[in-house]
Amino acid sequence: MTETSRGASDTPTAPDDVPVIDFRGTSLTYPGTPPVEALRPFDLTIHRGDYLTVVGPSGSGKSTFLNIAGLLDRPTGGTYRLDGIDTAGLRDSERAGVRGSRIGFVFQSFHLLPHRSSLENVMLSMTYNGVPRAERVTRAREALVRVGLGHRVDAVPTRMSGGERQRVAIARALVSRPSLLLCDEPTGNLDTTTAQQILGLLDALHADGITLIVITHDPEVAARGRRTLTIRDGLLRERTPA
């Protein structure tokens, strides 16, 4: 299968048979006396359409895993291929480009600009991707409709509920049509009812073919995934389904 374009301003998608993520002997060790193994060598393949949840106690290595998967940190050992791209040899500017076009981030704290409308917050994520303004408006509106906020395009975050703000953040993550949606405690700042609504939205996005990694400390959230990875003392183990 050849790569297909998602639009004039988009990065081409990888063939469907190429894993979204392929870690081989990947590790991260911080120098010191003694050195600290933040992540011990591990292998992990995540295919297109997978839904992986990652759990572990505080300090276990979850944030390190997220930072490596999100191209925010470089591993010190092994390899990491994203959509078939060997990320080890990329310059910082190239890593930023791959990260911006192929990974959508959703954080616990939303990270929205408080005095910009939801439409503007979503559009801003495309500012440096070469997408023309008219297309940015159209795509931002479509993303907000997709997360159920088509009626709130002009609302600012300071006048939105926590659940609405997280939906804006998810729309912002989706608008560049990434290969991977990487979520860090996406329900951590939400009440139980709203958290269930957001998890339902993630389930729906997964059903549409989105590849998801969700970092969580909540066993109920972890149970939503098709696969669950446990990290403890830098050691990764995948749970075998019952």
VENQUI-V959322 format. One line per field, one symbol per residue. burial: # if it has 16 or more other ideal C-beta (glycine too) atoms within 10 Angstrom, else .. A space follows every 50 residues. Layout:
# VENQUI-V959322
burial->???
This chain:
# VENQUI-V959322
burial->........#.#.##...######..####.......######.#.#.#.# ######...############.#.##.#.####.#.#..#....#.#### ########.#.#....##########....#....##.###.##.####. .##.###..#.#############################...##.###. ##..##...#######.#..##.##.#####..#.#......
